[in-house]
């Protein structure tokens, strides 16, 4: 299943987020919560996180300083979790702090193979940046103006 869309949700007083109903089945076997490189919490189905680990972290040389640091960064800042019977997932404090999430509104964004949970203000600022730079990024990825 591809995760797509923009959803406004809330964190409850027990640091739980109700996962959008359409994604619960895809996450029923467990999730990996991870501190994103951006200030958000990434929510991967367990099998997708394993694929991410193999694809990205598996390529890193474990003897190099950079390889060791990135492995520690991703593994040390991730957490296995299950959805409860109401479709909620508890977010550990270190991830709440990373994304500046607190009780109340937040935004859930679908990003193809995973979801991201953002502080509403941080998402609005980031989304505005995406809009401002999307054309230039597209040109850069396409090889520059006039190519293709």
Number of C-alpha atoms within 10 A of each C-alpha: 9 12 17 15 11 14 14 13 17 20 20 15 10 9 18 18 23 17 20 14 10 9 18 16 11 15 20 15 13 19 23 21 28 26 25 19 11 13 21 25 28 26 30 23 22 20 14 15 19 13 12 14 15 12 11 11 18 13 10 16 12 14 8 9 11 12 16 14 12 15 19 12 15 16 14 11 16 20 17 13 18 18 20 13 8 10 18 19 21 17 19 15 13 14 21 20 14 17 20 17 25 16 14 14 16 20 21 26 18 18 15 11 15 22 24 22 26 25 20 19 13 18 18 13 10 15 11 12 11 12 9 11 10 12 11 12 13 12 14 11 9 12 11 12 10 7 7 7
